[in-house]
Amino acid sequence: GNGPSGICLSYLLSGYTPYFKRHSLHPHPILQRKLEEAPEVSVLDQDLEYLSEGLEGRSHSPVALLFDTLQRPDTDFGGTAESVLTWWHEPDRAIPHLVLGRNAPGGAWHSIEGSMVTLSKGEWMGLPDLPFKEWLKQKRRGLRNNRATAEDIAQYYQHYVVKKGLQKNFKCGTVVTSVRKVSAESLSNHTQKDLQEDSDSLWNSNEKNAEVFQVDGFFKIVEGDKEPFSIYAENVVLATGTYDNPTWLGVKGENLSYVHHQLSALEEAVKNNSVGIMSDPVLIVGAGLTAADAILFAHHCNIPVIHVFRRRVTDPGLIFNQLPKMMYPEYHKVHQMMKEQTAACAGPYESYISLPEHHVLSFGKDKKCIFQDKNGCQKAYKISMALVLTGSNPNLSFLPNNGTDLAIDSDQPVNSKRNPIDVDPFTYECTQEKGLYALGPLAGDNFVRFVQGGALAVASSLLKKANKNPP
């Protein structure tokens, strides 16, 4: 995967090494004291568990909190203190690696509607040693409400790869179809020779039964042609994110052509004039931020909406109840509409009805949709199209058993929020499969600012394995 997790890891594996910046002051006094103990030793070579002990914040990962607070020391309190890290390029510490991705560097950020504003503050979207704000300034653009558009971010990630000279590690337009362990002995002699040039450590080891990963897939070439490849690697990092498979409701008629599972379908319909002010309402199912984005988009285009979701409007688990109003005025507006515009009482916003604590029973061929409330009462509405926006799951079809064996609960599919891959918190190596690592949403880190600590943990672990650590 070549989203923010993959890009950040490539930077760290290319010999870019973080050190504590001498004479800088971190607002967390205990962390400051620990950093002063060995300023000449890079953060990658220090004990990450020791450094991150006692840190608190908006992530469950100690290493994510550590790397975040080193780069943005007091950002959660509205401060703008500078990073306490300084970066040195030490090419002799680089570890040969390849970053495989379907599209341009930036991952899913390229498939999000370009004008959408991000949930996170702009500066939280930045990668190490190239502040996002500075890059935007060069584009002569300010941040709206401290937040950036998806298009800005996608461009920034592409720019980052070029600016840091990482292109040679990136192979875009690749689709991985299989990752499995094979014994080193079973590889043909010439493959071993090729590998030997790349890596001294494995082939000079005395282990007769050493295993490597075989990564198969294809490159997408012009005019739809495919060129197959096989790569052998000692370590594989899974950083494929979670946007591949939208969640389905599993109800009758969900596979009809007017039922969609991606926001882009609404954008297309508006472009083609197949929905408009006069059409039947668009049904939006779900109460997360993607559903809110769809409502805002429809509202902006004056398209009538019926909004169905299972939770109560006051449910503390609802994302809107966790967002500060000042920073997210547009999401606050959606939440207000959800509260005030129920079918029972018409509110001030025309062309929007919310049906809290309802669920969809079926979609009919005649575009009639049937809902049921918590008391078992049913309602039918005629709609023009439906958008089911209730989350997504990662696509790990290239792993044995879809990667389920790697999850915390190995009886359930991998899910970034409910059932992430089980990893060691200080190396991000899979507990069930040595040499395999998982980053970002797959390991339960869902925000760009927090995926970077995982990359730090992986890089630190790989450097130890490759014995590229200074004494």
Salt bridges, closest charged atoms under 4 A:
ASP45 OD1 - ARG93 NH2 2.75
ASP68 OD1 - ARG72 NE 3.12
ASP68 OD2 - ARG449 NH2 2.65
ASP76 OD1 - ARG58 NE 3.46
ASP76 OD1 - ARG449 NH1 3.13
GLU82 OE1 - LYS21 NZ 3.63
GLU90 OE1 - ARG93 NH1 3.60
GLU123 OE2 - LYS121 NZ 3.88
ASP129 OD2 - LYS164 NZ 3.40
ASP152 OD1 - LYS139 NZ 3.60
ASP152 OD2 - ARG141 NH1 2.68
ASP216 OD2 - ARG180 NH2 4.00
GLU254 OE2 - HIS261 NE2 2.82
ASP280 OD2 - LYS382 NZ 3.73
ASP315 OD2 - ARG311 NH1 3.33
GLU330 OE2 - ARG147 NH2 3.07
GLU357 OE1 - LYS374 NZ 3.72
GLU429 OE2 - LYS465 NZ 3.12
GLU433 OE1 - LYS181 NZ 2.99
